[in-house]
Amino acid sequence: MIATASLVVALAAGPSVHARQKVDEPGVIVCVSDKWDEKEIGKDHKVVDYAGRCVKVPDAPGAAKTTEECTGKYEYKPDGSWQANGTCLVTVKEGETVSIAWQEGSGMGQNTYQATGGTGRYKGVTGGGTYKYDQLTTTLFGGRYHSKWELP
């Protein structure tokens, strides 16, 4: 149960200086869970403090790979449903960052994330994406993501 987000160095904006750059980026996501602190708060009712790291590798050759540092909270309810939310700091190789907020849940077909801020060329970034992954071991996860960003 890990969440994440991604971005890439965008293509040229075109002739207009004021045009926003659009990035449509599918790729592979691999995550490790560093912290999974479960607490039972009632019969079959748990809450979890989560921390983890991810790497995103875009399908497009030459697109920037990113790393993510994430934290969040999960809630598992007696009826078998669950929900989660948190944040990640996405870092591009050059050191620029994007902050994102993520959501997961048993009722969602795809997990989602949205940009909440950025630094450098990513200041003012908007958009977000979806992701889905499988648990490979007790701490490792792998799957696919699809980001759609707009850069200033």
Backbone as a printed PyTorch tensor [residue, N CA C, xyz], in Angstrom:
tensor([[[  0.8330,  -1.1750,   0.0000],
         [  0.0000,   0.0000,   0.0000],
         [  0.8780,   1.2380,   0.0000]],

        [[  1.3390,   1.6290,  -1.1150],
         [  2.2430,   2.7670,  -1.1950],
         [  1.7530,   3.7250,  -2.2640]],

        [[  1.9500,   4.9390,  -1.9820],
         [  1.5220,   5.9320,  -2.9470],
         [  2.6920,   6.7260,  -3.4710]],

        [[  2.4280,   7.2700,  -4.5560],
         [  3.4850,   8.0530,  -5.1260],
         [  3.0370,   8.9860,  -6.2260]],

        [[  4.0540,   9.7640,  -6.8990],
         [  3.8380,  10.6600,  -8.0090],
         [  5.0970,  10.8150,  -8.7950]],

        [[  4.9890,  11.4810, -10.0650],
         [  6.1640,  11.6090, -10.8930],
         [  6.0380,  12.7900, -11.8380]],

        [[  7.1630,  13.2080, -12.3970],
         [  7.1670,  14.2170, -13.4320],
         [  8.4040,  14.0400, -14.2740]],

        [[  8.4760,  14.7330, -15.3760],
         [  9.6280,  14.6590, -16.2690],
         [ 10.0090,  16.0450, -16.7280]],

        [[ 11.1940,  16.1190, -17.2850],
         [ 11.5900,  17.3570, -17.9440],
         [ 10.7000,  17.4770, -19.1760]],

        [[  9.9950,  18.5830, -19.3140],
         [  8.9810,  18.7370, -20.3640],
         [  9.6120,  19.0960, -21.6990]],

        [[  8.8390,  18.8720, -22.7490],
         [  9.2500,  19.2520, -24.0910],
         [  9.1420,  20.7640, -24.2480]],

        [[  9.7290,  21.2960, -25.2750],
         [  9.6820,  22.7490, -25.4930],
         [  8.2440,  23.2340, -25.5940]],

        [[  8.0020,  24.4290, -25.1010],
         [  6.6440,  24.9730, -25.0400],
         [  6.1250,  25.4110, -26.4000]],

        [[  6.9700,  25.6310, -27.3540],
         [  6.5110,  26.1140, -28.6490],
         [  6.7760,  27.6030, -28.7810]],

        [[  6.1600,  28.2450, -29.7520],
         [  6.4870,  29.6370, -30.0370],
         [  6.0330,  30.6360, -28.9900]],

        [[  4.9930,  30.3650, -28.2280],
         [  4.4910,  31.3270, -27.2500],
         [  5.2840,  31.2370, -25.9520]],

        [[  5.7690,  32.3720, -25.4800],
         [  6.5170,  32.4200, -24.2260],
         [  5.6120,  32.0690, -23.0530]],

        [[  4.3060,  32.3480, -23.1680],
         [  3.3720,  32.1460, -22.0700],
         [  2.6590,  30.8010, -22.1140]],

        [[  2.9220,  29.9710, -23.0940],
         [  2.2580,  28.6710, -23.1880],
         [  2.7380,  27.7550, -22.0680]],

        [[  1.7960,  27.0080, -21.5040],
         [  2.1590,  26.0240, -20.4860],
         [  2.5990,  24.7470, -21.1920]],

        [[  3.6100,  24.1110, -20.6400],
         [  4.1120,  22.8640, -21.2000],
         [  3.2870,  21.7070, -20.6450]],

        [[  2.7850,  20.8570, -21.5360],
         [  2.0020,  19.6970, -21.1220],
         [  2.8760,  18.4590, -21.1720]],

        [[  2.8010,  17.6610, -20.1230],
         [  3.5630,  16.4230, -20.0320],
         [  2.5780,  15.2850, -19.8160]],

        [[  2.6140,  14.2920, -20.6970],
         [  1.7820,  13.0950, -20.5780],
         [  2.7510,  11.9280, -20.4450]],

        [[  2.8830,  11.3850, -19.2360],
         [  3.9630,  10.4550, -18.9460],
         [  3.4930,   9.1640, -18.2920]],

        [[  3.4490,   8.0550, -19.0360],
         [  3.2610,   6.7460, -18.4140],
         [  4.6240,   6.1430, -18.0830]],

        [[  4.6490,   5.2160, -17.1310],
         [  5.9030,   4.5650, -16.7930],
         [  5.7570,   3.5150, -15.7140]],

        [[  6.9060,   3.0660, -15.2290],
         [  7.0060,   2.0160, -14.2100],
         [  7.3220,   2.6520, -12.8660]],

        [[  6.6700,   2.1500, -11.8080],
         [  6.9300,   2.6090, -10.4470],
         [  7.3570,   1.4140,  -9.5920]],

        [[  8.4090,   1.6140,  -8.8080],
         [  8.8900,   0.6030,  -7.8640],
         [  9.0620,   1.2910,  -6.5160]],

        [[  8.4900,   0.6930,  -5.4570],
         [  8.4950,   1.3240,  -4.1350],
         [  8.9590,   0.3580,  -3.0530]],

        [[  9.5000,   0.9360,  -1.9860],
         [  9.8570,   0.1790,  -0.7890],
         [  9.1910,   0.8520,   0.4060]],

        [[  8.6210,   0.0390,   1.2740],
         [  8.0010,   0.5380,   2.4990],
         [  9.0530,   0.5350,   3.6060]],

        [[  9.3600,   1.7160,   4.1450],
         [ 10.3400,   1.8400,   5.2200],
         [  9.6940,   1.7730,   6.5980]],

        [[  8.4260,   2.1490,   6.6810],
         [  7.7180,   2.1640,   7.9660],
         [  6.2730,   1.7480,   7.7200]],

        [[  5.7910,   0.8180,   8.5140],
         [  4.3980,   0.3740,   8.4630],
         [  3.9990,   0.0790,   9.9010]],

        [[  3.6000,   1.1130,  10.6160],
         [  3.3200,   1.0290,  12.0510],
         [  1.8110,   0.8900,  12.2750]],

        [[  1.3500,  -0.3720,  12.4740],
         [ -0.0800,  -0.6600,  12.6600],
         [ -0.4890,  -0.5280,  14.1180]],

        [[ -1.6730,   0.0340,  14.3170],
         [ -2.2710,   0.1080,  15.6570],
         [ -3.7310,  -0.2950,  15.5410]],

        [[ -4.1650,  -1.2250,  16.3780],
         [ -5.5700,  -1.6280,  16.4020],
         [ -6.3160,  -0.6590,  17.3050]],

        [[ -7.3630,  -0.0260,  16.7680],
         [ -8.1210,   0.9440,  17.5640],
         [ -9.5040,   0.4110,  17.9330]],

        [[ -9.8080,  -0.7850,  17.4850],
         [-11.0760,  -1.4460,  17.7770],
         [-11.0630,  -2.8070,  17.1180]],

        [[-12.1070,  -3.5920,  17.3370],
         [-12.1710,  -4.9220,  16.7280],
         [-12.1640,  -4.7800,  15.2050]],

        [[-11.1610,  -5.3840,  14.5750],
         [-10.9950,  -5.3380,  13.1180],
         [-10.9160,  -3.9190,  12.5590]],

        [[-10.4340,  -2.9880,  13.3610],
         [-10.2980,  -1.5880,  12.9350],
         [ -8.8670,  -1.1430,  13.2390]],

        [[ -8.0720,  -0.8960,  12.1770],
         [ -6.6610,  -0.5370,  12.3360],
         [ -6.3590,   0.7890,  11.6530]],

        [[ -5.3590,   1.4700,  12.1990],
         [ -4.7650,   2.6300,  11.5420],
         [ -3.2730,   2.3580,  11.3890]],

        [[ -2.6850,   2.9170,  10.3410],
         [ -1.2790,   2.6650,  10.0240],
         [ -0.5910,   3.9830,   9.7180]],

        [[  0.6010,   4.1890,  10.3060],
         [  1.4970,   5.2760,   9.9030],
         [  2.4670,   4.6770,   8.8930]],

        [[  2.5670,   5.2920,   7.7360],
         [  3.3760,   4.7750,   6.6380],
         [  4.4680,   5.7650,   6.2410]],

        [[  5.6280,   5.2330,   5.8640],
         [  6.6900,   6.0070,   5.2140],
         [  7.3650,   5.0900,   4.1990]],

        [[  7.7090,   5.6350,   3.0390],
         [  8.3560,   4.8220,   2.0200],
         [  9.0140,   5.6680,   0.9500]],

        [[  9.6940,   4.9760,   0.0420],
         [ 10.4070,   5.6240,  -1.0580],
         [ 10.0640,   4.9160,  -2.3600]],

        [[ 10.0430,   5.6830,  -3.4420],
         [  9.7380,   5.1230,  -4.7610],
         [ 10.7020,   5.6720,  -5.8050]],

        [[ 10.8160,   4.9330,  -6.8970],
         [ 11.5280,   5.3710,  -8.0950],
         [ 10.5450,   5.2330,  -9.2460]],

        [[ 10.4770,   6.2540, -10.0920],
         [  9.6420,   6.1970, -11.2790],
         [ 10.5290,   6.2800, -12.5140]],

        [[ 10.2890,   5.3550, -13.4510],
         [ 11.0390,   5.3000, -14.6990],
         [ 10.0410,   5.4630, -15.8470]],

        [[ 10.0730,   6.6050, -16.5330],
         [  9.1480,   6.8480, -17.6440],
         [  9.3980,   5.8900, -18.8090]],

        [[  8.3420,   5.5990, -19.5630],
         [  8.4770,   4.7610, -20.7550],
         [  9.3120,   5.4480, -21.8320]],

        [[  9.2290,   6.7700, -21.9320],
         [  9.9250,   7.5170, -22.9860],
         [ 11.4350,   7.5210, -22.7440]],

        [[ 12.2240,   7.0730, -23.7240],
         [ 13.6750,   7.1220, -23.5730],
         [ 14.1380,   8.5640, -23.3670]],

        [[ 15.0480,   8.7680, -22.4540],
         [ 15.5940,  10.0950, -22.2050],
         [ 14.7940,  10.9490, -21.2490]],

        [[ 13.5750,  10.5360, -20.8970],
         [ 12.7790,  11.3040, -19.9310],
         [ 13.4000,  11.1490, -18.5420]],

        [[ 13.2650,  12.1690, -17.7260],
         [ 13.8970,  12.1840, -16.3990],
         [ 13.2660,  11.1640, -15.4600]],

        [[ 14.1220,  10.3860, -14.8160],
         [ 13.6750,   9.4920, -13.7500],
         [ 13.5400,  10.3260, -12.4800]],

        [[ 12.6400,   9.9050, -11.5760],
         [ 12.4380,  10.6520, -10.3430],
         [ 12.4640,   9.7190,  -9.1450]],

        [[ 12.7510,  10.3100,  -7.9730],
         [ 12.6410,   9.5860,  -6.7050],
         [ 11.5810,  10.2790,  -5.8640]],

        [[ 11.0240,   9.5350,  -4.9060],
         [  9.9790,  10.0730,  -4.0500],
         [ 10.1860,   9.6370,  -2.6090]],

        [[  9.9460,  10.5610,  -1.7070],
         [  9.9160,  10.2990,  -0.2630],
         [  8.4810,  10.5460,   0.1680]],

        [[  7.8090,   9.5160,   0.7050],
         [  6.3720,   9.6070,   0.9710],
         [  6.0330,   9.2570,   2.4150]],

        [[  4.9650,   9.8730,   2.9210],
         [  4.3920,   9.5320,   4.2250],
         [  2.8760,   9.5420,   4.0800]],

        [[  2.2100,   8.8350,   5.0040],
         [  0.7580,   8.8310,   4.9390],
         [  0.1210,   8.0420,   6.0560]],

        [[ -1.1950,   8.0050,   6.0180],
         [ -2.0150,   7.3010,   7.0080],
         [ -2.9870,   6.3870,   6.2700]],

        [[ -3.1240,   5.1660,   6.7660],
         [ -4.0910,   4.1930,   6.2600],
         [ -5.0840,   3.8830,   7.3620]],

        [[ -6.3180,   3.5950,   6.9580],
         [ -7.3320,   3.1520,   7.9080],
         [ -8.0300,   1.9290,   7.3190]],

        [[ -8.0250,   0.8340,   8.0900],
         [ -8.6950,  -0.4110,   7.7130],
         [ -9.8980,  -0.5870,   8.6180]],

        [[-11.0950,  -0.6570,   8.0220],
         [-12.3430,  -0.6520,   8.7850],
         [-12.8910,  -2.0690,   8.9810]],

        [[-13.7480,  -2.2500,   9.9920],
         [-14.3200,  -3.5750,  10.2700],
         [-15.0980,  -4.1720,   9.0930]],

        [[-15.6550,  -3.3500,   8.2210],
         [-16.4180,  -3.8740,   7.0780],
         [-15.5190,  -4.3460,   5.9320]],

        [[-14.1830,  -4.2770,   6.1140],
         [-13.2330,  -4.7240,   5.1020],
         [-12.7720,  -3.6270,   4.1610]],

        [[-13.3820,  -2.4730,   4.2230],
         [-12.9530,  -1.3630,   3.3680],
         [-11.7350,  -0.6730,   3.9860]],

        [[-11.0360,   0.0820,   3.1650],
         [ -9.8850,   0.8320,   3.6620],
         [ -9.7150,   2.1020,   2.8230]],

        [[ -9.0190,   3.0610,   3.4100],
         [ -8.7020,   4.3120,   2.7140],
         [ -7.3710,   4.8300,   3.2320]],

        [[ -6.7290,   5.6580,   2.4120],
         [ -5.4300,   6.2100,   2.7970],
         [ -5.2010,   7.5270,   2.0830]],

        [[ -4.3440,   8.3520,   2.6710],
         [ -3.9140,   9.5850,   2.0200],
         [ -2.5910,  10.0140,   2.6230]],

        [[ -1.8830,  10.8430,   1.8780],
         [ -0.5940,  11.3210,   2.3480],
         [  0.0420,  12.2670,   1.3570]],

        [[  1.3390,  12.4410,   1.5110],
         [  2.0960,  13.3540,   0.6600],
         [  3.4120,  12.7120,   0.2360]],

        [[  3.9670,  13.2050,  -0.8570],
         [  5.2970,  12.7940,  -1.3150],
         [  6.0630,  14.0290,  -1.7720]],

        [[  7.3640,  13.9840,  -1.6000],
         [  8.2490,  14.9750,  -2.1900],
         [  8.9690,  14.2710,  -3.3320]],

        [[  8.6880,  14.7040,  -4.5510],
         [  9.2550,  14.1230,  -5.7610],
         [ 10.4950,  14.9340,  -6.1220]],

        [[ 11.6180,  14.2480,  -6.3430],
         [ 12.8640,  14.9370,  -6.6800],
         [ 13.3500,  14.5000,  -8.0530]],

        [[ 13.6000,  15.4890,  -8.9070],
         [ 14.1790,  15.2530, -10.2210],
         [ 15.6930,  15.2610, -10.0450]],

        [[ 16.4060,  14.5510, -10.8900],
         [ 17.8600,  14.4120, -10.7790],
         [ 18.5740,  15.7430, -10.5390]],

        [[ 18.1190,  16.8110, -11.1740],
         [ 18.7630,  18.1180, -11.0350],
         [ 18.5040,  18.7510,  -9.6720]],

        [[ 17.6620,  18.1350,  -8.8190],
         [ 17.4000,  18.6500,  -7.4820],
         [ 16.1210,  19.4420,  -7.3430]],

        [[ 15.4570,  19.7320,  -8.4500],
         [ 14.1710,  20.4250,  -8.3570],
         [ 13.1220,  19.4470,  -7.8420]],

        [[ 12.0740,  19.9830,  -7.1930],
         [ 11.0920,  19.1150,  -6.5480],
         [  9.6580,  19.4760,  -6.9250]],

        [[  8.7820,  18.4990,  -6.7100],
         [  7.3340,  18.6850,  -6.7930],
         [  6.7390,  18.0380,  -5.5510]],

        [[  5.8420,  18.7400,  -4.8940],
         [  5.0950,  18.1750,  -3.7650],
         [  3.7670,  17.6700,  -4.3020]],

        [[  3.3670,  16.4810,  -3.8260],
         [  2.0880,  15.9250,  -4.2660],
         [  1.3000,  15.4180,  -3.0660]],

        [[ -0.0160,  15.3290,  -3.2490],
         [ -0.9160,  14.7010,  -2.2840],
         [ -1.5080,  13.4730,  -2.9710]],

        [[ -1.5500,  12.3350,  -2.2620],
         [ -2.0580,  11.0920,  -2.8520],
         [ -3.2380,  10.5370,  -2.0570]],

        [[ -4.0530,   9.7310,  -2.7560],
         [ -5.2090,   9.0750,  -2.1580],
         [ -5.2690,   7.6350,  -2.6660]],

        [[ -5.6250,   6.7160,  -1.7680],
         [ -5.8440,   5.3170,  -2.1140],
         [ -7.0880,   4.8400,  -1.3820]],

        [[ -7.6910,   3.7580,  -1.8560],
         [ -8.8320,   3.2050,  -1.1460],
         [ -9.3860,   1.9720,  -1.8200]],

        [[-10.0860,   1.1750,  -1.0290],
         [-10.6600,  -0.0620,  -1.5490],
         [-11.7270,   0.2070,  -2.5990]],

        [[-12.3450,   1.3630,  -2.5890],
         [-13.3740,   1.7000,  -3.5630],
         [-12.8490,   2.3660,  -4.8190]],

        [[-11.5350,   2.5290,  -4.9320],
         [-10.9410,   3.2150,  -6.0850],
         [-10.3630,   2.1900,  -7.0530]],

        [[-10.6320,   2.3440,  -8.3350],
         [-10.0250,   1.4690,  -9.3310],
         [ -8.5450,   1.7650,  -9.5130]],

        [[ -8.1980,   3.0430,  -9.4920],
         [ -6.8120,   3.5020,  -9.5990],
         [ -6.5560,   4.4680,  -8.4510]],

        [[ -5.3600,   4.4220,  -7.8980],
         [ -4.9650,   5.4010,  -6.8860],
         [ -4.6600,   6.7150,  -7.6030]],

        [[ -4.8040,   7.8450,  -6.8980],
         [ -4.6290,   9.1460,  -7.5440],
         [ -3.6510,  10.0360,  -6.7840]],

        [[ -3.1040,  11.0360,  -7.4820],
         [ -2.2620,  12.0570,  -6.8650],
         [ -2.4170,  13.3710,  -7.6130]],

        [[ -2.1680,  14.4820,  -6.8960],
         [ -2.2510,  15.8240,  -7.4590],
         [ -1.0440,  16.6390,  -7.0070]],

        [[ -0.5510,  17.4790,  -7.8950],
         [  0.5390,  18.3960,  -7.5480],
         [  0.0170,  19.4590,  -6.5900]],

        [[  0.8230,  19.7790,  -5.5580],
         [  0.4580,  20.8370,  -4.6100],
         [  1.4970,  21.9510,  -4.5630]],

        [[  2.6050,  21.8000,  -5.2910],
         [  3.6410,  22.8250,  -5.3090],
         [  4.8930,  22.3110,  -5.9860]],

        [[  5.8430,  23.2070,  -6.2210],
         [  7.0810,  22.7970,  -6.8540],
         [  8.1490,  23.8600,  -6.7160]],

        [[  9.3810,  23.4920,  -7.0800],
         [ 10.5070,  24.4250,  -7.0500],
         [ 11.1400,  24.4970,  -8.4390]],

        [[ 11.9250,  25.5540,  -8.6560],
         [ 12.6130,  25.7120,  -9.9410],
         [ 11.6300,  25.7560, -11.0860]],

        [[ 11.9190,  25.0310, -12.1530],
         [ 11.0240,  25.0490, -13.3220],
         [  9.6700,  24.4120, -13.0320]],

        [[  9.5280,  23.7510, -11.8750],
         [  8.2590,  23.1150, -11.5020],
         [  7.4060,  23.9870, -10.5810]],

        [[  7.8580,  25.2060, -10.2900],
         [  7.0450,  26.1270,  -9.4940],
         [  5.7910,  26.4570, -10.3020]],

        [[  4.6270,  26.2390,  -9.7190],
         [  3.3680,  26.4720, -10.4160],
         [  2.8460,  25.2720, -11.1880]],

        [[  3.4930,  24.1000, -11.0400],
         [  3.0280,  22.8890, -11.7210],
         [  1.5970,  22.5690, -11.2910]],

        [[  0.8050,  22.0740, -12.2290],
         [ -0.5540,  21.6200, -11.9330],
         [ -0.7420,  20.2360, -12.5390]],

        [[ -1.8220,  19.5840, -12.1510],
         [ -2.1300,  18.2640, -12.6910],
         [ -1.8870,  17.1800, -11.6700]],

        [[ -1.7840,  15.9680, -12.1510],
         [ -1.6010,  14.8130, -11.2750],
         [ -1.5770,  13.5440, -12.0900]],

        [[ -2.1130,  12.4760, -11.4960],
         [ -2.0790,  11.2180, -12.2130],
         [ -2.6950,  10.0820, -11.4340]],

        [[ -2.4720,   8.8840, -11.9780],
         [ -2.9720,   7.6570, -11.3640],
         [ -1.8400,   6.6450, -11.2720]],

        [[ -2.0120,   5.6620, -10.3930],
         [ -1.0410,   4.5830, -10.2740],
         [ -1.7190,   3.3450,  -9.7110]],

        [[ -1.1180,   2.2090, -10.0060],
         [ -1.5840,   0.9330,  -9.4810],
         [ -0.3590,   0.0410,  -9.3930]],

        [[ -0.2260,  -0.7120,  -8.3060],
         [  0.9250,  -1.5840,  -8.1450],
         [  0.5150,  -2.8430,  -7.4090]],

        [[  1.4160,  -3.8220,  -7.4470],
         [  1.2220,  -5.0940,  -6.7550],
         [  2.2580,  -5.2120,  -5.6590]],

        [[  1.8870,  -5.8560,  -4.5690],
         [  2.8350,  -6.1380,  -3.4930],
         [  3.6510,  -7.3530,  -3.9110]],

        [[  4.9790,  -7.1990,  -3.9810],
         [  5.8790,  -8.2580,  -4.4200],
         [  6.4640,  -9.0290,  -3.2490]],

        [[  6.7840,  -8.3180,  -2.1570],
         [  7.2360,  -8.9200,  -0.8960],
         [  6.5640,  -8.1140,   0.2150]],

        [[  6.9470,  -8.3460,   1.4600],
         [  6.3320,  -7.5810,   2.5520],
         [  6.6770,  -6.0970,   2.4840]],

        [[  7.7680,  -5.7340,   1.8080],
         [  8.1660,  -4.3230,   1.7560],
         [  8.3440,  -3.7610,   0.3470]],

        [[  8.2630,  -4.5810,  -0.7010],
         [  8.4950,  -4.1140,  -2.0760],
         [  7.2240,  -4.1740,  -2.9140]],

        [[  7.0400,  -3.1320,  -3.7520],
         [  5.8620,  -3.0120,  -4.5950],
         [  6.2920,  -2.5850,  -5.9900]],

        [[  5.5700,  -3.0110,  -7.0050],
         [  5.8770,  -2.5930,  -8.3650],
         [  4.6240,  -2.4900,  -9.2030]],

        [[  4.6290,  -1.5570, -10.1560],
         [  3.4650,  -1.3880, -11.0100],
         [  3.6600,  -0.2960, -12.0390]],

        [[  2.5390,   0.3620, -12.3940],
         [  2.5300,   1.3720, -13.4400],
         [  1.9220,   2.6680, -12.9210]],

        [[  2.3330,   3.7840, -13.5130],
         [  1.7560,   5.0910, -13.2030],
         [  1.5030,   5.8300, -14.5080]],

        [[  0.6960,   6.8870, -14.4240],
         [  0.4600,   7.7490, -15.5850],
         [  0.2390,   9.1700, -15.0710]],

        [[  1.2090,  10.0320, -15.3260],
         [  1.1430,  11.4360, -14.8970],
         [  0.7170,  12.3260, -16.0550]],

        [[ -0.0650,  13.3590, -15.7350],
         [ -0.4210,  14.4120, -16.6990],
         [ -0.1920,  15.7390, -15.9920]],

        [[  0.9220,  16.4040, -16.3380],
         [  1.3300,  17.6520, -15.7000],
         [  1.2100,  18.8070, -16.6690]],

        [[  1.0500,  20.0010, -16.1170],
         [  1.2120,  21.2380, -16.8840],
         [  2.2350,  22.0840, -16.1490]],

        [[  3.2970,  22.4470, -16.8600],
         [  4.3720,  23.2560, -16.2870],
         [  4.2590,  24.6790, -16.8020]],

        [[  4.5580,  25.6630, -15.9370],
         [  4.4830,  27.0710, -16.3710],
         [  5.5150,  27.3800, -17.4500]]])
